[in-house]
Amino acid sequence: MAVRDVLSQPNLLLLYDGYLHHYGGLALKGAGDLKGAMDMPAYTATVKNDEAALADLMKIYLETNGDEEGFDSYLLQKHLDFSKAAPQFTLNDLEGQEVSPASLKGKVILIYFWAHT
């Protein structure tokens, strides 16, 4: 089974954080999948601001593209890709009132999803 297939398994979602992206990207690089190798550590480098992931991403980018030209634009685009707006939804608050992200525009929102397994 390929690394990408393993990472897509639902039972591994709890492990699927930035560091798994980083090291999964290195595994894909070792397997010769440079496109996948760039996409995975890009998350850790841009969202988690991880310097080691950024350094590894730069090495893979240089290997893929031959020089640094366009690297900053690539990073910006990846950051934007990972920063898409949440989809619209409606939930009930503790008093039973419907609340949606649109109704809280301009306020800081913390959404904590918890599920008992």
N, C-alpha and C positions, 0 to 999 in steps of 0.2 A: 504494500500500500504506500502511495506517495505521501510526503510530508503534508502537502496541501489537503489531501483526503483525510488524513488523521486530524488535522486542525479543524476540519469542518464537522467533526462528529459532535452531536449534541452533548454527550456526557463529558466532553472536555471544555465546555463553555466557561466553567468556573476558572479554568487555568488560562483562558485566552486573554491575557493582559499584555501590556507592552513588551515585557521581557520575552514572552513567548514569540511575539512578532519579531523581535530582534534576533533571537537565536534560531527561530524557524527560518528567517531570511538567510542566515549564514548557512544553514543546512541546504536550502534551495540553491545557494551559490555553489556549494560543494557538489551538488547534483547537476550543475550546469544550467539551471533555470535562472538566468540573470534578471529577467523581467520580474519574476516572483520574488527574487532575492532583493530587488530594490523596493518593491511595494511593501514588504513586511516590516523592515526596520524603519521605513519612512514614518510609520505611525509612532514608534517609540521616540524617534528623533524629533518629530514636530510636536506631538501632543504631550509627551512626557519630558521633553527637553533633555533627553539623555545624550550626553556628549559621546559616550562609547558607540551608541547606535549611529550618531551623526558621522563619526569618523569611519565606521564600517560602511555606512551608506555612501559616503564620498568615495571610498575605495571601489565599491561596486559600480558607482556612476562613472568613475574614470575608466574602469575596465570596459564598461559598456559603450561609452561615448568618446573615449580617447582624450578628453580634456574637461576642464571645469566649466566651460561655457554652457550657460543655461541651467546650472545647478541651483542657483538661487530661485529662479523662476519655477523649477521643478519642485523645490521645497515649499514655496508659497502655494503652488497648486495643490500639492498633497495636503498641506495644512487646511486649505479651503475644502478639499474633498472630505476630510475627517470632521469638519466643523459645520456640517449642514444642519439646518434648522430641524427641530423635532417635528414630527407629524402632529397635526391637530387631533385632539381627543378631548373627551369630557369625563370627569370623575366626580363622585360625590365627596364633599368634605365631611368632617366629623359631625357637623350639624345636619347633614343630608342635602346641602345646597350644591347644585351643579357648579363645577369650576373647570375652566379650560385655560390653557396657556394664553390664549388671546385675551381673556378677561383679566389677566395679570400682567399685561404688557407694561414694560418699564420697571417691573419689580424683579428682585432676585428670587428664583424658584429653585428649590431643592426637591428633587423627586427621588424617593428611595423605594426601589422595588424589592420586595422581600417575598419569598415563597417558602413555605414549609415543605420539606420533602420527606 
